[in-house]
Amino acid sequence: MALAFNKFRAFAQDIGRKVHNLNSDTIKFALSNTAPANTNAVLADITQITAANGYSSGGSACTGVSYTQVAGTATLAATQPTFTASSGTIGPFQYIVAYNSTASGGPLIGWWDRGGALTLQDTDTYTPTLGASGILTLA
């Protein structure tokens, strides 16, 4: 099942201030078990899970990032990273947080709530299912 995107308030402001180049900046996903607040602005505002067993602090980068526009609707698409536990567990985590790791401070974009905590056991993998439109759509 696809997860619902939740936008951070600062993201709307950051777009107008040229903080993000969504076509070329590195977008990363960080994992948290603490609910983000829509008033969070940078990665340091997020309580990430402990970096261990295949999860690195700051999360993992998306690949194939593209930002396209058709008839006034823009889409940020990418191949989401796969998280794989090795030599132990990853988590628990419930929230996947997207942020821009190229821009100073790691400005936040948005997050998804899995609806419940997940712990990856050794060798388990998890790839977020974000929906057909990619990471986000601006209409």
ABEGO torsion letter per residue (X at the ends): XBBBBBBBAAAAAAAAAGABBAAABBBBBBBBABBBBAABABAAABBBBBBBGGBBBGEBBBBGBBBBBBGGBBBBBBBBBBBBBBGEBBOBBABBBBBBAABBGGBBABBBBAGBBBBBBBGBBBBBBAEAAEABBBX
